[in-house]
Amino acid sequence: MTFLTKLAQSSRARDSIICIGLDPEPDLIPEVLGSGPQAALRFLRRVIRATSDYACAYKPNLAFYFKVPIEVSLRRILNGRISPKFHEAGMDLGLSDDASESFKLFQSKILEEYDQIAREFNLTVIDGTAPIQRQQQQIREIVRKELKNYRPMPYLQKKENVYVR
């Protein structure tokens, strides 16, 4: 049975299209559950139990940041056109009259924010300049490692069902 078939069955059984993202925010986990990874698991189990009658699927989250230097981004954009588009270059911010220069200034601000988000939320940073095959290999290795010891909770276990109730 395919994933989409399972999802459709789960959706019909609950008359629902709700998919719950399982992405706990450590600071928001009730203290009574403790702290660290075990507290997050306890919290997520409670979320699943509380929503299992309504949700047709659950989506565990891993966050990746494909980091690319500004010059590489600009080169990739200019590969298919003469200049960056007005808003992607930040021209509306009045940083420079030159679209390419404005792009560099604007994107440097965005990169600073993404770098901060990556640090704050512990995103996995992937070298976006690496060959696509290497990036794919890295993602697969990370996901494989994350799922290595995964065992569905008894109330989620079905013969061929891991993520869909």
N, C-alpha and C positions, 0 to 999 in steps of 0.2 A: 504494500500500500504506500502511495507517495505521500510526501508531506502535505501537499495541497489537498489531497483526499482526506487525510486525517483532520486537517484544519477545517475543511468544509463540514465534516461530520460533527466535530466539536462545536462549531458555530451553530449548526442546526439544532443540536441537542440542547443547547443553552439559549437558543434564540438570541444570540449575541455576536457582536463582532469586536468585542473588547479584547485587546491584547495588553497585558500588564508588563511594562518594562521593569526588570529586576536590576536596579542600579541604586543601591542604598547610599545615602549621604551619611557618613560616619557621625557627624555632629548632631544629626537628627534622630539617631537611634536612642530609644529610651534607656536611661542609665540602668534600669532594672535588668536589662538584657546583658549587661557587661560592656566590654569594649573589645576592639580588634576583630579579626576575621570570624571568630566564633559567634560574636554578638551579631555581626551582619547576617550570618547564616540563620541564627535564631529569628532575627527580624524578618528575613525573607520568607522563612517557613510560615510565620504568622500572617504575612501578607498573602501568601498562597492559600492558606486555610481560610482566611477571611473573604477571599474573592473567588474561590473555586466554583461556586454556583453560578457566577456571572461572567467570568472570563473564559474565552475559548482558547486562549494561548498565553504563554509567558515567554518573555524575551530577555534572556540574560545579556548583559552588556559588557563589552570590552571597548575601551576608547583608545583610538589611535590618532596620532598627529603626524601627517606626512609633511615633514619639514623640507621646504625648498627655498634656497636663497633667492632674493629679489631679482638678481640678474638672470637667473635661470627661469624664473616665472615670466619675466619680461620677454626673454628670448622665445619661450614657448608660445606666448601670446602673439608676438610679432611674426612667428612662423607662418601664420595664416592670414595676417592682415597688416596694414600699414602702421596703425597706432592703436593703443589701448582705447577701449570705449570710454566715454565721458565719465560715467560713475565709477567704473572699475579703476580708473586712473585718479579718482578723487578730485576731479576738476571742479566739482561743486564746492570744494573746501577752499579754493583759491590758494593752493600751496605753490603752484607755478603755472605759468602760461603754456609751458611745454608739456604735452601729454605724457611723454616718457619720463621726464623728470618728476612730474606730479605723481605718476604711478609709483616711482621709487620712494618718494617721501611718504605717500599715503600707505603703501604696503609695508614700509618699515614700522609704521605705527601699529598696523594690524599684526605684524609678526611679533612685536613686543608683547601685545595682548595675548596672542596664542602661546608664546613662550611662558608667560605668567600662568595662563590657564593650565598648560601642561604640567608645570611645577605644582601648582596648587591642588590639582585634581589627579595627579599622578598618571597622566596619560602616557601611553607607550609611544615614544618618538621613533618614527621610521624615516630613514633617509630617502626623501622623495626624489633624489637625483640618481639613486641606484637603479640598475636595470630592473624593469618591471618583474622579471622572473625572480630576482633576488627579493624584491619587496613581497611578492606573493609567498615565497618560501618562508620569509620571516613571519608573516602573518600566520601561516599554517603551523609553524613551530610554536608560536605563542598560544594559539587556540588549542593545539594538541596538548600542550603542557597544562593549560587551564582545565581541560576536560579529562586529563589523565585519571584522576581519582574520583571523577563524578559518578555518583550513584543516585538515581532518582529517589526521592522520598517515597515511602510505601504508598501513600495516597496518590502519587503520580505514576507509579509503576504500572506499565502495561507491556505486553510482549515486545512491541515494536515502536513504542512511543516514549520519547525522551522529553521533548519540549512542549508537546500539545497534550492537554488533558483529554 
